[in-house]
Amino acid sequence: MDRIGAALGGLAFVALIFGGLVVVRILTRALYAAVWFAETVATFAFALLIGYIVYRILRGSSDDPRRTG
């Protein structure tokens, strides 16, 4: 009976370690995906900002309300 209990305890320990590694891998990949998505959104927003500034410069218009044009 002691051998069966020891074997079950060993199996539970193996399952705990293996499950922990799987959980860590899942969390790391989810975090990587979230960072990649945020980086993509930030890069797109930065590109839009630069594009808008270049458009305003090339068009020659101003946001100054005292200036017309």
N, C-alpha and C positions, 0 to 999 in steps of 0.2 A: 504493500500500500504506500510505503514511503517513496518507493521508486516512481510510482505513478504520479504522486503529488509533486516530486522533484521534476519529473518530465514535463508535467503541465506548467509548473512554474518557469521552467526553462523556455518552453514554447511561448508562454506569455511574455517573457522578457524579450525574446527574439521578435515577436510581433510588435512590442512596444518600440523597440529600436527601429525596426524596419518602417513601421507606421510613422514614427517621428521623422525619419528621413524623407518619406513620401510627402508628409505635410510641409516640411521645410522646402522641398523642391517645388511644390505647388504654390506656396506663398511667395517664393522667390520669383517664379515665372510670372505670377500675377502682378507683383510689384514692378518687374521689368516691363511688362506690357503697359502698366499705368504710366510709368515714367516715359516710355516711348511715345505713348499717345499725347501726354502733356508736352513733350518736346516737339512733336509734330504740330500741335495746335499753336504753340508759341512761335515756332518758325514761320508758320503760315501767317500769323498775325503780324509778325515783324516784317515779312515780305509785303503784306498789304500796306502797312504804314510807310515803308520806304517807297512803294509804288505810288501811293497817294502824294507823298512829298515831291517825288520826281514829276508827277503829273502837274502839280500846282506850280512847280518851278518852270517847266517847259511851257505851260499855258500862260505863265506870266501874271496870274491873278493873285490877289492878296486877301487875307482875312480882315485886314484893317478897315473898319467901317468908314474912316475918313477918306479912304481912297476909292475911287470908282473904277471899275474895270475888272 
